[in-house]
Amino acid sequence: MSLTTPALPGHPDKWFDSDLNFHHLYPLYIQALAQKHWTPLKVVQKASKFLAAVPGARILDIGSGPGKFCLGGSHYNPEAFFYGIEQRHDMVFYATIAKEMLGFNNVTFIHGNLIDLDFSQYDHFYFFNSFYENLPGTYKIDNKLTYSRYLYNQYNRHLYRQLEKMPAGTRLATYHCAEEEGPEGYLLVDTAIDHLLKFWIKV
Ligand SMILES: C[S@@+](CC[C@H](N)C(=O)[O-])C[C@H]1O[C@@H](n2cnc3c(N)ncnc32)[C@H](O)[C@@H]1O
């Protein structure tokens, strides 16, 4: 399969000049989902700077879609390592193509369900309310999966349990998560983007 969109001419940083430019790394149907489902670059920049506080940090995007957070994070923080776990095969496929187009070697995309992931392999975490589409009346990425409130609760409970096991100093950035309280032991240290982006540290 080949990408229909040609590379942008000029300096490679052109991809990161705007969200519109960045989305040209993807086929049209992924571009069309961007406004509702992929993190804006200005949010990626703030969240990834918080998570990549120490060189060499291993940062996991929980539900990475077509990889926008990881690829943006890598661009803004070349000394960190970004990992994305994503359940949809097509998203991982296009994330990997975008990574190759950008030539980044500090990004890894994993196809799978976060339920099966070993969180201890990562230092810090990003979460854009990934399970939300399981709730009735929400925007769906596609109609290929079974959605349910049961899954929403199961995934959230699992995620919280894994995050609670992480050591003190673990950083978490959440975007569009309404909860005023994070996982147990996590302190809210700052917010940005009208409180939509929240920064937490485990104490
Ligand atoms: C709101 S999108 C965010 C994408 C990306 N993190 C970003 O910020 O641009 C959430 C993604 O999480 C994925 N997802 C939801 N539940 C998942 C699960 N249990 N395991 C792996 N991926 C999951 C969805 O398929 C979707 O691509």
The ligand as an SDF file (V2000), in Angstrom:
LIG
                    3D

 27 29  0  0  0  0  0  0  0  0999 V2000
   -8.3740    9.6800   21.4050 C   0  0  0  0  0  0  0  0  0  0  0  0
   -7.3350    8.6020   20.4320 S   0  0  0  0  0  0  0  0  0  0  0  0
   -5.7700    9.3570   20.8590 C   0  0  0  0  0  0  0  0  0  0  0  0
   -4.6460    9.0810   19.8910 C   0  0  0  0  0  0  0  0  0  0  0  0
   -3.2930    9.6430   20.2790 C   0  0  0  0  0  0  0  0  0  0  0  0
   -2.9450    9.2680   21.6390 N   0  0  0  0  0  0  0  0  0  0  0  0
   -3.2690   11.1460   20.1850 C   0  0  0  0  0  0  0  0  0  0  0  0
   -3.3170   11.7690   21.2500 O   0  0  0  0  0  0  0  0  0  0  0  0
   -3.2080   11.7160   19.0950 O   0  0  0  0  0  0  0  0  0  0  0  0
   -7.3840    7.1100   21.4060 C   0  0  0  0  0  0  0  0  0  0  0  0
   -6.7950    5.8630   20.7880 C   0  0  0  0  0  0  0  0  0  0  0  0
   -6.7410    4.8490   21.7900 O   0  0  0  0  0  0  0  0  0  0  0  0
   -6.9640    3.6000   21.1870 C   0  0  0  0  0  0  0  0  0  0  0  0
   -7.4070    2.6510   22.2200 N   0  0  0  0  0  0  0  0  0  0  0  0
   -8.5680    2.6700   22.9100 C   0  0  0  0  0  0  0  0  0  0  0  0
   -8.6280    1.6480   23.7860 N   0  0  0  0  0  0  0  0  0  0  0  0
   -7.4700    0.9410   23.6430 C   0  0  0  0  0  0  0  0  0  0  0  0
   -6.9530   -0.2330   24.2620 C   0  0  0  0  0  0  0  0  0  0  0  0
   -7.6300   -0.8810   25.2120 N   0  0  0  0  0  0  0  0  0  0  0  0
   -5.7250   -0.6770   23.8830 N   0  0  0  0  0  0  0  0  0  0  0  0
   -5.0220   -0.0200   22.9260 C   0  0  0  0  0  0  0  0  0  0  0  0
   -5.4730    1.0920   22.2810 N   0  0  0  0  0  0  0  0  0  0  0  0
   -6.6860    1.5800   22.6400 C   0  0  0  0  0  0  0  0  0  0  0  0
   -8.0260    3.8980   20.1450 C   0  0  0  0  0  0  0  0  0  0  0  0
   -8.0570    2.8730   19.1510 O   0  0  0  0  0  0  0  0  0  0  0  0
   -7.5880    5.2750   19.6310 C   0  0  0  0  0  0  0  0  0  0  0  0
   -6.7710    5.1430   18.4950 O   0  0  0  0  0  0  0  0  0  0  0  0
  1  2  1  0
  2  3  1  0
  2 10  1  0
  3  4  1  0
  4  5  1  0
  5  6  1  0
  5  7  1  0
  7  8  2  0
  7  9  1  0
 10 11  1  0
 11 12  1  0
 11 26  1  0
 12 13  1  0
 13 14  1  0
 13 24  1  0
 14 15  1  0
 14 23  1  0
 15 16  2  0
 16 17  1  0
 17 18  1  0
 17 23  2  0
 18 19  1  0
 18 20  2  0
 20 21  1  0
 21 22  2  0
 22 23  1  0
 24 25  1  0
 24 26  1  0
 26 27  1  0
M  CHG  2   2   1   9  -1
M  END
$$$$
